[in-house]
């Protein structure tokens, strides 16, 4: 067993620089795992720097200005756009989120109507929660009546209705607790948001203005003696991470705007909240679309009932999802889609469990990074000179 380990180590770590590079990767993993709460602003600033670096280069080429001035222009434009979104969009999301939370509580309390105030005064047909319970019970009883005797006589309609009401009530209460204990504290942690709002723009500007100096410093201090291996991996890793971050930010914005406009045009309640939620759901491939689809269907069903308007809402939602998966996603992530569905879901599960939201956000590039490292890791057996030395020995 010891000899087997020695042979494995000689094969994969005898190339100059390989042990140091492995130590660097392990150290980075340990630092991020244990100190993510501390390096969080740096991670956010790095993501923004990757997204805004293209705009900085654009101004440098077309305005013929230095990098620092170009970074200042880009940061001013970015902060202005962020403030505009903060003033116009965020208050709507907060108000609709509070209203939606109250609806979830009312559904858990088993009230006769669980609708928004806007829908209560509108002329649209509105289906109550009790109506949905009765409708599902009726479908179940119709199915039970087709079963052979004595099964139909053993199932009472009141029993089925009570069971459905209890399940729905417990599910809504659990959802309300989850929103109150997990979602709300993370959204309304004013101190953390204040730190991010002040520190992140400063870090982002410094990263943009001193890009080449910071890159040189990192390369110098990571592997001061053996940099060949990092030079081999860095172009591929950098292009993958940069492409994924820029593509994912664009992906979230496009999907959020498209769904918000569609829901607003069709008069769906909580249109802004649901549209932004659909946009954020693209962070979690496959799973996110299913999870956000539940509140969309629920709100549309309660507001419009089983009508043509409901069919239109669901049809438009499905069409946007199909266009996203078949057109927008391949166009934005053509280089990052070399992972199969199993690898993507496994990466989301593992990295999400390790680092929460940021683990989910970076699940695909991290999985691609691991795949790149494994496939391109230098091996002594693949080195012709080492093979020749072994033959002579």
SVG drawing of the C-alpha trace seen along z (x, -y; Angstrom):
<svg xmlns="http://www.w3.org/2000/svg" viewBox="-69 -60 89 65">
<polyline fill="none" stroke="black" stroke-width="0.4" points="0.0,0.0 2.8,-2.4 4.6,-1.5 1.4,-2.2 1.1,-5.6 4.8,-6.4 4.3,-5.5 1.2,-7.7 3.0,-10.6 6.1,-10.3 3.8,-10.1 1.7,-13.2 4.0,-15.4 7.5,-14.9 7.0,-17.6 8.6,-20.9 6.0,-23.2 3.3,-20.6 3.6,-20.1 3.6,-23.9 0.6,-24.4 -1.3,-21.6 -0.5,-23.3 -1.7,-26.6 -5.1,-25.0 -5.5,-23.3 -4.7,-26.5 -7.2,-28.5 -9.9,-25.9 -9.2,-26.0 -9.2,-29.8 -12.5,-30.1 -14.1,-27.3 -13.3,-28.7 -13.2,-32.4 -15.9,-32.9 -17.6,-35.4 -14.5,-37.4 -13.6,-37.2 -17.2,-37.6 -16.8,-41.3 -13.7,-40.4 -15.5,-37.6 -18.4,-40.0 -15.9,-42.7 -14.0,-40.2 -17.2,-39.2 -18.1,-42.8 -14.5,-43.4 -14.8,-40.5 -18.1,-41.9 -16.9,-45.5 -13.4,-44.9 -14.7,-44.6 -16.2,-48.1 -12.9,-49.5 -11.0,-48.1 -13.7,-49.5 -13.2,-53.0 -9.4,-52.6 -9.5,-51.7 -12.1,-54.3 -11.4,-57.2 -7.6,-56.7 -7.4,-57.2 -5.5,-55.5 -6.8,-52.5 -7.4,-54.4 -9.5,-57.1 -11.4,-54.5 -12.1,-52.6 -13.4,-55.8 -15.8,-56.4 -17.1,-52.8 -17.5,-52.8 -19.5,-56.1 -21.8,-54.7 -22.2,-51.4 -23.0,-53.1 -25.5,-55.4 -27.3,-52.4 -27.2,-50.6 -28.7,-53.5 -31.4,-53.9 -32.4,-50.2 -32.2,-50.6 -34.7,-53.4 -37.1,-52.0 -37.1,-48.3 -36.0,-47.4 -39.0,-49.1 -41.4,-47.2 -39.7,-43.9 -39.8,-44.6 -43.5,-45.6 -44.5,-42.7 -42.4,-40.3 -44.1,-41.4 -47.5,-41.0 -46.6,-37.6 -45.4,-36.5 -48.7,-37.6 -50.5,-35.5 -48.4,-32.5 -49.3,-33.0 -53.0,-33.3 -52.9,-30.1 -51.3,-28.4 -54.0,-29.7 -56.7,-28.2 -58.6,-31.4 -61.3,-31.3 -59.5,-33.7 -55.8,-34.0 -55.3,-36.8 -53.7,-40.2 -55.5,-43.4 -55.3,-44.3 -57.0,-41.1 -59.7,-41.5 -60.9,-44.7 -60.5,-43.7 -63.1,-42.2 -61.0,-39.1 -62.3,-35.7 -60.4,-34.7 -60.3,-31.2 -60.0,-30.7 -57.8,-28.2 -60.9,-26.3 -62.0,-26.1 -58.7,-24.5 -59.0,-22.0 -62.5,-21.1 -61.5,-20.8 -58.6,-18.5 -60.7,-16.5 -63.3,-16.1 -60.7,-14.9 -59.4,-12.4 -62.9,-11.1 -63.7,-10.7 -60.6,-8.6 -61.4,-6.5 -64.9,-5.9 -63.3,-4.1 -61.5,-1.6 -63.0,1.8 -65.1,2.4 -64.8,2.1 -62.2,-0.7 -64.8,-3.5 -66.8,-2.8 -63.7,-2.9 -62.7,-6.5 -64.8,-9.3 -64.8,-12.7 -64.5,-14.6 -61.5,-12.5 -59.7,-13.4 -60.6,-17.1 -59.4,-17.2 -56.1,-15.5 -55.6,-17.9 -56.3,-20.9 -53.9,-19.7 -51.1,-19.0 -51.5,-22.4 -51.7,-24.2 -48.5,-22.5 -46.7,-23.1 -47.5,-26.9 -46.6,-27.2 -43.2,-25.5 -42.7,-27.8 -43.5,-30.9 -41.0,-29.7 -38.4,-29.1 -38.9,-32.6 -38.9,-34.2 -35.8,-32.4 -33.6,-32.0 -34.6,-34.4 -35.6,-37.5 -32.6,-37.7 -30.2,-37.4 -32.1,-40.1 -32.6,-42.6 -29.2,-42.3 -28.6,-46.0 -25.1,-46.0 -23.8,-43.5 -25.5,-45.3 -24.0,-48.6 -20.5,-47.0 -21.1,-45.6 -22.4,-48.9 -19.3,-50.8 -16.5,-48.3 -17.4,-46.4 -17.3,-49.4 -13.9,-50.4 -12.5,-47.0 -14.0,-46.8 -12.5,-50.1 -9.0,-49.1 -9.2,-45.8 -10.1,-47.5 -7.6,-50.3 -4.7,-48.1 -5.5,-44.9 -2.1,-44.1 -0.2,-45.0 -2.5,-42.8 -2.1,-39.9 1.6,-40.2 1.7,-40.3 -0.5,-37.2 1.7,-35.3 4.8,-36.4 3.7,-35.4 1.8,-32.2 4.7,-30.5 7.8,-32.6 10.2,-29.9 8.1,-27.6 5.5,-29.5 5.3,-27.3 2.5,-25.2 0.4,-28.2 1.0,-29.8 -0.3,-26.7 -3.5,-26.6 -4.2,-30.3 -5.4,-31.3 -7.9,-28.5 -9.1,-29.1 -9.3,-32.9 -11.3,-32.7 -13.7,-30.2 -14.4,-32.1 -14.6,-35.5 -16.9,-34.1 -19.2,-32.4 -19.5,-35.4 -20.3,-37.8 -22.7,-35.4 -24.4,-34.6 -25.0,-38.2 -26.3,-38.9 -28.4,-35.8 -30.0,-36.9 -30.8,-40.4 -32.3,-39.3 -34.5,-36.6 -35.6,-38.8 -36.6,-41.7 -38.3,-39.3 -40.4,-37.6 -41.2,-40.8 -42.5,-42.5 -44.5,-39.4 -46.1,-39.2 -46.8,-42.9 -48.4,-42.9 -50.7,-40.0 -51.6,-41.7 -50.2,-39.0 -50.0,-40.0 -46.4,-40.3 -45.1,-40.6 -41.9,-42.3 -41.2,-39.9 -41.9,-36.8 -39.9,-38.1 -36.8,-38.9 -37.3,-35.5 -37.3,-33.7 -34.2,-35.7 -32.3,-34.6 -33.5,-31.0 -31.1,-30.6 -28.3,-30.5 -29.4,-27.0 -29.7,-25.1 -32.7,-22.7 -33.7,-22.9 -34.2,-26.7 -36.8,-26.7 -38.9,-24.0 -38.7,-25.8 -39.7,-29.2 -42.4,-27.7 -44.4,-26.7 -45.2,-30.3 -45.8,-31.4 -48.4,-28.7 -49.8,-29.3 -50.3,-33.0 -51.7,-32.7 -54.1,-30.0 -55.4,-32.0 -55.8,-35.1 -57.3,-33.8 -58.6,-30.4 -58.9,-27.8 -59.3,-30.2 -57.8,-31.1 -55.8,-33.9 -54.1,-31.2 -53.3,-29.2 -51.7,-32.3 -49.6,-33.0 -48.3,-29.4 -47.8,-29.3 -45.7,-32.5 -43.7,-31.3 -43.0,-27.9 -42.1,-29.7 -39.6,-31.9 -38.1,-28.9 -37.7,-27.1 -36.1,-30.0 -33.8,-30.4 -32.7,-26.7 -32.4,-26.3 -31.2,-29.8 -29.9,-32.1 -28.1,-29.6 -26.1,-27.9 -25.3,-31.4 -23.9,-32.7 -22.3,-29.5 -21.1,-27.7 -17.7,-27.1 -19.0,-26.1 -21.6,-23.6 -19.1,-20.8 -20.5,-19.3 -23.3,-16.8 -26.4,-17.2 -25.2,-14.8 -21.9,-16.7 -23.8,-20.1 -26.3,-18.9 -23.5,-17.1 -21.5,-20.3 -24.5,-22.4 -25.2,-19.9 -21.5,-19.8 -20.4,-23.4 -23.8,-24.7 -23.5,-22.7 -20.0,-24.0 -20.5,-27.8 -24.2,-28.4 -25.3,-30.9 -21.8,-31.6 -21.1,-27.8 -24.2,-27.5 -23.3,-30.5 -19.8,-29.2 -20.8,-25.5 -20.4,-25.2 -17.0,-27.1 -15.7,-25.2 -16.7,-21.9 -15.1,-23.0 -12.0,-24.1 -11.7,-20.7 -12.2,-18.9 -9.6,-21.1 -7.1,-20.5 -7.6,-16.7 -7.4,-16.4 -4.4,-18.8 -2.5,-18.0 1.2,-17.3 2.2,-13.7 5.7,-12.2 4.5,-9.4 3.4,-11.9 6.8,-13.7 8.9,-12.3 12.2,-13.2 11.3,-11.4 10.2,-8.4 13.6,-8.4 15.4,-8.6 13.3,-5.7 14.2,-3.6 17.9,-4.3 17.7,-3.4"/>
</svg>
